Amino acid sequence: MAKTFGIILLGLAAILGGIWLAGSNQQPGPKPITSPAGLGGDFTLQGADGPVSLSDFRGKVVILAYGYTSCPDVCPLTLSNITLALNSLTPAQQAQVAALFVTLDPERDTPAKTAEYASHFHPNIVGLSGTPAQIAQVAKQYLVIYRKVPMPESALGYVLDHSSRMYVLDKQGNYSDSASHTSSPQELAAMIVTALSR
């Protein structure tokens, strides 16, 4: 029985080895674009000068990020990384890229306040706000999770726990790639360049 089992294992090893060798000789194809199920879609929120829609940026690659202006750490890091990624592009590339920063705290972040906060990081970052219902809908479209955490001992009164993925959308507004706030500016810039080439 042991001898038979050993022969079976050797046979399986040979088959798997053959499959691996055959696969290793193939040229890698282009990276498939797989959008998470249910993610995406156009939306309209409020900028400092009036309504702003995702579709307003057709023809540009868009970086879509979420947060709030009183966020202590994640949001400044996210926007700083977007800024560094944008600044690493050529002027011609930068002209084809926009970034949208959507607040998850519309109770405190007016359109003007959100726009001013975002523009401090880079002029190509557009800050957007809206009603709580509008923000909840856009967050749902892009699978953003957030919740209010009361902090009665703080002057802020509450903070928001929220997911921190940034989405890179192609020139047609479709999902191209995503990054975490801990992704390096170089990684984000590479995603942008890839989306620009499509």
C-alpha positions as CSV (number, residue, x, y, z in Angstrom):
1,M,0.0,0.0,0.0
2,A,2.8,2.4,0.9
3,K,4.6,1.6,-2.3
4,T,1.4,2.3,-4.4
5,F,0.8,5.5,-2.5
6,G,4.4,6.6,-3.2
7,I,4.0,5.9,-7.0
8,I,0.8,7.9,-7.0
9,L,2.5,10.9,-5.4
10,L,5.4,10.7,-7.9
11,G,2.9,10.6,-10.7
12,L,1.1,13.7,-9.4
13,A,4.4,15.5,-8.9
14,A,5.3,14.8,-12.5
15,I,2.0,16.0,-13.8
16,L,2.1,19.2,-11.7
17,G,5.7,19.8,-12.7
18,G,4.8,19.5,-16.4
19,I,1.9,22.0,-16.0
20,W,4.2,24.5,-14.2
21,L,6.9,24.2,-16.9
22,A,4.3,24.7,-19.6
23,G,2.9,27.7,-17.9
24,S,6.3,29.2,-17.2
25,N,7.1,29.2,-20.9
26,Q,4.1,31.3,-21.7
27,Q,4.4,35.1,-22.0
28,P,2.4,37.0,-19.4
29,G,-0.7,38.7,-20.8
30,P,-1.9,42.1,-19.9
31,K,-3.2,42.6,-16.4
32,P,-7.0,42.0,-16.5
33,I,-9.2,44.8,-15.3
34,T,-11.6,43.3,-12.7
35,S,-13.9,45.8,-11.0
36,P,-15.1,44.6,-7.6
37,A,-18.7,43.5,-7.9
38,G,-21.2,46.4,-7.8
39,L,-18.5,49.1,-7.7
40,G,-18.8,52.3,-9.8
41,G,-21.2,54.6,-11.5
42,D,-21.7,58.3,-12.1
43,F,-22.7,60.7,-9.3
44,T,-23.2,64.4,-8.7
45,L,-22.2,66.2,-5.5
46,Q,-21.5,69.8,-4.6
47,G,-18.2,71.6,-5.2
48,A,-17.3,75.1,-4.0
49,D,-18.9,76.6,-7.2
50,G,-21.9,74.3,-7.6
51,P,-22.7,70.8,-8.7
52,V,-19.9,68.5,-9.9
53,S,-20.4,65.1,-11.6
54,L,-18.0,62.3,-12.2
55,S,-19.0,62.5,-15.8
56,D,-17.6,66.1,-16.0
57,F,-14.2,64.5,-16.0
58,R,-14.7,62.2,-19.0
59,G,-11.5,62.1,-21.0
60,K,-9.4,62.3,-17.8
61,V,-8.1,59.7,-15.4
62,V,-9.7,60.3,-12.0
63,I,-8.4,59.3,-8.6
64,L,-11.3,59.0,-6.2
65,A,-10.7,59.2,-2.5
66,Y,-12.9,59.5,0.6
67,G,-12.3,61.0,4.0
68,Y,-13.1,64.2,6.0
69,T,-11.3,67.4,6.8
70,S,-10.8,66.8,10.5
71,C,-9.4,63.4,9.9
72,P,-6.2,63.2,12.0
73,D,-4.0,60.9,10.0
74,V,-5.3,58.7,7.2
75,C,-6.8,61.5,5.0
76,P,-3.7,63.8,5.2
77,L,-1.5,60.8,4.2
78,T,-3.9,59.8,1.4
79,L,-3.9,63.3,0.0
80,S,-0.2,63.8,0.4
81,N,0.4,60.5,-1.5
82,I,-1.9,61.7,-4.3
83,T,0.0,65.0,-4.4
84,L,3.4,63.3,-4.7
85,A,2.0,60.9,-7.3
86,L,0.6,63.8,-9.4
87,N,3.9,65.8,-9.0
88,S,5.8,62.8,-10.4
89,L,3.9,63.0,-13.7
90,T,4.9,65.2,-16.6
91,P,2.9,68.4,-17.1
92,A,1.1,66.8,-20.1
93,Q,0.1,63.8,-18.0
94,Q,-1.0,66.0,-15.1
95,A,-3.3,67.8,-17.5
96,Q,-5.1,64.5,-18.1
97,V,-5.6,63.6,-14.4
98,A,-8.0,64.9,-11.8
99,A,-8.5,63.8,-8.2
100,L,-11.8,63.9,-6.3
101,F,-11.9,64.0,-2.5
102,V,-15.4,63.2,-1.2
103,T,-16.1,64.0,2.4
104,L,-17.8,61.4,4.6
105,D,-18.7,64.1,7.1
106,P,-21.2,66.4,5.4
107,E,-22.5,67.6,8.8
108,R,-19.3,69.6,9.3
109,D,-17.7,69.7,5.9
110,T,-19.5,72.2,3.6
111,P,-18.6,72.1,-0.1
112,A,-16.5,75.3,0.4
113,K,-14.6,73.8,3.4
114,T,-14.0,70.5,1.7
115,A,-12.8,72.2,-1.5
116,E,-10.4,74.5,0.4
117,Y,-9.0,71.6,2.4
118,A,-8.4,69.5,-0.7
119,S,-6.8,72.3,-2.7
120,H,-4.2,72.9,0.0
121,F,-2.7,69.6,-1.1
122,H,-2.8,70.0,-4.9
123,P,-4.8,72.2,-7.3
124,N,-5.9,69.2,-9.2
125,I,-7.7,67.8,-6.2
126,V,-11.4,68.7,-6.1
127,G,-13.2,68.6,-2.8
128,L,-16.8,67.5,-2.8
129,S,-19.6,67.4,-0.2
130,G,-23.4,66.9,-0.3
131,T,-26.3,65.9,1.8
132,P,-25.9,63.0,4.2
133,A,-28.1,60.9,1.9
134,Q,-26.1,61.8,-1.2
135,I,-22.8,61.0,0.5
136,A,-24.2,57.6,1.7
137,Q,-25.3,56.8,-1.8
138,V,-21.9,57.6,-3.4
139,A,-20.1,55.7,-0.6
140,K,-22.3,52.7,-1.3
141,Q,-21.5,52.9,-5.1
142,Y,-17.8,52.6,-4.3
143,L,-18.0,50.2,-1.4
144,V,-16.8,52.7,1.1
145,I,-17.5,51.8,4.7
146,Y,-17.7,54.5,7.4
147,R,-19.3,55.1,10.8
148,K,-19.4,57.8,13.4
149,V,-17.6,57.2,16.6
150,P,-18.6,59.4,19.5
151,M,-15.8,61.1,21.4
152,P,-17.5,63.2,24.1
153,E,-14.2,64.1,25.7
154,S,-13.0,65.6,22.5
155,A,-13.7,69.1,21.2
156,L,-14.7,67.4,17.9
157,G,-17.4,65.4,19.5
158,Y,-16.9,62.5,17.1
159,V,-14.6,61.0,14.6
160,L,-15.2,58.8,11.6
161,D,-13.9,55.3,11.1
162,H,-13.7,54.7,7.4
163,S,-12.2,52.5,4.7
164,S,-9.3,54.1,2.9
165,R,-9.0,52.8,-0.6
166,M,-8.5,55.1,-3.5
167,Y,-9.9,54.2,-6.9
168,V,-8.2,55.0,-10.2
169,L,-10.8,55.4,-12.9
170,D,-10.0,55.4,-16.6
171,K,-11.0,58.1,-19.1
172,Q,-14.5,56.7,-19.4
173,G,-15.0,56.7,-15.6
174,N,-14.6,52.9,-15.3
175,Y,-12.6,51.1,-12.6
176,S,-8.9,50.7,-13.6
177,D,-7.1,50.0,-10.2
178,S,-7.2,50.8,-6.5
179,A,-4.6,51.7,-3.9
180,S,-4.5,51.9,-0.1
181,H,-3.5,55.1,1.8
182,T,-0.4,53.1,2.6
183,S,0.5,52.5,-1.0
184,S,3.5,54.5,-2.1
185,P,3.2,57.5,-4.4
186,Q,5.3,55.6,-6.9
187,E,2.7,52.7,-6.9
188,L,-0.2,55.2,-7.3
189,A,1.7,57.0,-10.1
190,A,2.2,53.7,-12.0
191,M,-1.5,53.0,-11.7
192,I,-2.3,56.4,-13.2
193,V,0.2,56.0,-16.0
194,T,-1.3,52.6,-16.8
195,A,-4.8,54.1,-16.9
196,L,-3.6,57.0,-19.1
197,S,-2.3,54.5,-21.6
198,R,-5.6,52.7,-22.1
